[in-house]
Amino acid sequence: MIIQCSPIRSGSTLIWNVVSELTNIEIKKLHNIPKNLKTLKMISTIRHPYNSIVSSILRYDLELNVENLKNQISEYKKNGGKDFSMVDESNPNILILRYEDITDDLQSSVLHICDFLTIEKNKKKINQICSKFSINNMLKISQELITFNNIDKKTKIHGKHISEYKGNINYKDILSEEMISILQEDSIINLILSKFNYE
């Protein structure tokens, strides 16, 4: 079994789909790190936590206000944020891919996964996977589902899974100074920023 585990809104569904196409090994998709990880390989994604939290607000069509921000900070921390603030990224059984790298060059991320899982790098298959799970193709599936409560059982993509920003959210363009200050005061989020070299 392979564990696919990431904080919410960090590209985990995309990578779950990629790994599902690459191998027949069972893949378990989680947001919190399992305790029995010592015997398992884990593929994870991490994204700037501010952008993950903004993305979470957008998927629910929530108003951008302080109350909703605080609620989504709490949801982020409960669903992977706290675990990943303490994750041992030097563990050889863990591959952590940066969301920003995945969206910039999916093919390179797929090659990293192949190396990690010691899977043959079949160029044709990798190109097909990258095409199948391009942001535009995932957006089409998401738009047909309309709301986040609807899910495509095969791909695990929800409605509103991909926003109008197509994965390129910049919290600085969306959040007020007050909201950014609230994020800056959160100790767990600060640990993630520091651990993964986000500014």
N, C-alpha and C positions, 0 to 999 in steps of 0.2 A: 504493500500500500504506500501511496505517496500522499503526503499532507499538503494541501494548498491552503495556506493560512496568512491572512493579511488584515490590517485594520480596514474598516469600511471605507468605501469610496476611494480605493487606491489602485484600481485596475485588476482586482482579484478575479473577477468573472472572466475577463479577457484571458488571463493567464490560465485559468481553469480550463477554458475551451481549447487553448493552444496545447496544453499538456494532454488533454483528452484525445486530441488528434494525433499527437506524436507517439503515444504508447497505449497499450491495452491494459496496463497496470491500473488497479483500482485507485481512484483519486478521491480523497475526502476533503471537501471545502469547508473551512472553518474561519472564524474571526479571532478566536482565542487559542493560544498555543496549548496543545495537549501535554499532559504530564509525562506520557510515555514516549516522548520524542527521541529518546536516546537510541531507539532501535529503528527509527523511521527517517526518511528523507523529507525535508520540508522546503517547498518553494513559496516564497513570500514576495509581496510587493509593498513598497512604502512610497508615500506621496507627501508633499509638504502638508503638514496637518491642517494649516489654515485653509488650504484649498480643498482638502477632504471634507472639512466641516461645512464650507460654503456649498460644496457639491451636494452634501446631505440636505441642506436647507432647500436647495433648488429642486431636488428629486421629489420632495413632498409638497412643492408649490407653496412653501411657507413665506410669510412676509419677513423681510429682512429687518428684524428688530432685536433688541437685547435679550428679551425673554426666549425667543426661538433660538438665538445663538447659544445661550447657556444650555438649553435643552439638548442641542445637537453636539455641544462639547461633551456633555455627559454621555450621550449615546456613543460618540466616538471613543471615549475612554473605556466604556463597558465592552465595546465590540472591537477589541484589538489594540486600542491606543495605549492602555496601561501595560499590557503584555509586551508590546514592542518598545516601550520606554526602557524595558529591562532585558530585552532579548540579547543573547550572546551572538553577535554577528560574526564572530571568529569560528563558530562551530562549523566543522566541515560538512555536516549533514544538513546545513541550512544555506539555501541560495536566496539572497535578497536582491530583488530587482527594483530599481527606482522607476516610479511611474513616468517621470519626465523623460527618462531614456527609452522606455517602452513606446511612448507616444511619438517620440522623435524618430526612432528606428526600431520597429518591431522585429525585423529580421535578426538584428544583432542580439536581441533578447532571446529569440528562439534558439539561436546558436549557443548562447550561454546555458540554456536549459538542456540542450542536447549534450553538451559537455558534462554538465552536472549529473545527468541521468545515464551517461555513457550510451547515448543513442546515436545511431549512424546519422550523419548529416546528409540527408537526401535532398539535394538542391531543389528538385522539382516539387517534392512534397512540402518543403519549407516555403517555397514561393506560393503554393496553393493555400497553405494555412494563413500566410500573411495577407493574401488577397481576400480569403473568406472572412477573416476577422478584422478587416480594415475598419477604421472608424466610421466610414460612410455606410458600409454594409451592416455594422452593428446598430448604427443610428436608424436604418430602415426598419430593422426588427423592433427596436424600441418604440419608434413612432407608431407602429401598427398596434401596439399594446396600450397606448394612450396614458394610463395611470400606473403608478408604481405598484399598485396592488395586483396588477396583471403581470404574469410571468410566462415566458416561453420555456416549457419544461425541458426541452432539449438543450438549449444554450444557457439557461438560467438568467437570461436577460429580461429585465422588467421594463414596463413602460416608464418613461422619464429616466431610464438608466443612463442615457446619453443626453446631455443638455444641449441647448443651442450653441454653447461654447465649444462643443465637440472635444471635450477633454482638456481644453486650454484655458481654464479659469485662472484669473489672476486676482486674488483676494483684495489687492490694493485698489483695484478698479471697482470693487463691489461693496466692501465694508466701510463703515464710517470709522473715524479715528477712535471714537469711544469703543466700538466693537473690537478693533484691533488691540486696543489697550487691555480689554478683558482677556483676549487670547494670550497676550504677552505676560499676563500675571499668572497663568496656569502652570504649575510646576511640572506636571506630567508632559504637557505639550512642550515645555522648554527642554525637558530631557530628550524628547524625540528630535527636536530641532538640533540640539547639540550632537547627539549620537550619530545622526545621518547628515550632518553638515548642511542644514538648511538655514537660510537667513530670514 
